[in-house]
Amino acid sequence: MPTNPVMITRARAQAQTPAWQQAWSGALRDPQQLLHRLGLDPALAAGATEAHGLFRLRVPESYLARMRPGDPRDPLLLQVLPQAAEALEQPGFVSDPVDDAAAMAAPGLLHKYRGRVLLIATGACAIHCRYCFRREFPYGGAGALHDWEPALDYIRGQRDVTEVILSGGDPLALGDHRLAELLQRLERIPHLRRLRIHTRLPVVLPERVDDGLLSWLGHGRLQQVLVLHANHPREFDPPADLALARLRASGVTLLNQSVLLAGVNDDLETLCALQERAFAAGILPYYLHLLDRVRGAAHFEVPESRARQLHAGLASRLPGYLVPRLVREVPGAAGKVPLGP
């Protein structure tokens, strides 16, 4: 029987594509399809479609599987479902709430705080969170996405910089060959000590933690820290736990930062459960952020007085090592601004 060359070509291409990239390419991108899959009221589609035009929907199947069908207030759904409220202009909510543009020291490189710089490695994410403070960031003009040399030149000239933070987008959206190359180039800069990677992928797309990632992550002379981003205890499931266990075994330090979000995690029981669940997965709490006031996210804002109250509740119920620091980012400040009781 003759062989179909087209089928062979497709089969080889699929075999050469990592499973995580296949899963990512299959993410939902249609608000109406998301509502249909969860058995939700089709009347929600009008507002969702309008907001989708402002900031595109993207939800991996693995994350969708953790949502409760038929529940329009599901805390995981609320983080990703476009809503009509995003189109409303609200005073104080702007396109660049943390003043990234003013901190651009080289194309794609932000230098806000002493001793560390942030490299925007990519504009891509596996999931589009509706409260993202970079939802309007001009990634096309960032410059470092295809050529890191100007950013690396800047780092070489700043001998007091000891830590590079990879951000985006999500840096783990890049392929392993590209990331390994960047790690090697950073390791040649003698005054660097640490590499910090801010990522949501191991939680929302556990397939990303594969042999390819672990072939370079956890290796080399730089201490490596992964700052994960989970906002609700139900974001952890067995596949995510397995991915996090593999990361721990690589020797990488795991921290978690969350954003305080109205309707998602702005109650004490949920916040306590989040810290306990993250620690059970081997992750230490790091930051609990007040919302960055980006345009389109006003409906997520929790008043500062309520945030302080919740944080005091965490401190009264959990051991100190499970209490994240309550912070907000203030443009021009020397670091994240802690908010005490």
PEHUUR-V383094 format. One record per run of one state. SS is the DSSP state (H for helix, E for strand, C for the rest). FROM is the first residue (numbers start at 1). TO is the last residue. If there is no record, write none. Layout:
# PEHUUR-V383094
ss->{SS SS}
from->{FROM FROM}
to->{TO TO}
This chain:
# PEHUUR-V383094
ss->{C H C H C E C H C H C E C H C H C H C E C H E C E C E C H C H C E C H C H C E C H C H C H C E C H C H C E C H C E C E C H C H C H C E C E C}
from->{1 5 17 19 26 28 29 31 38 42 55 59 60 61 65 75 81 84 88 94 95 101 104 107 109 114 116 121 139 142 149 158 163 168 171 174 176 188 194 200 201 205 206 209 211 215 223 230 233 236 238 250 253 260 268 281 284 290 294 295 298 301 304 318 320 323 325 329 337 339}
to->{4 16 18 25 27 28 30 37 41 54 58 59 60 64 74 80 83 87 93 94 100 103 106 108 113 115 120 138 141 148 157 162 167 170 173 175 187 193 199 200 204 205 208 210 214 222 229 232 235 237 249 252 259 267 280 283 289 293 294 297 300 303 317 319 322 324 328 336 338 341}
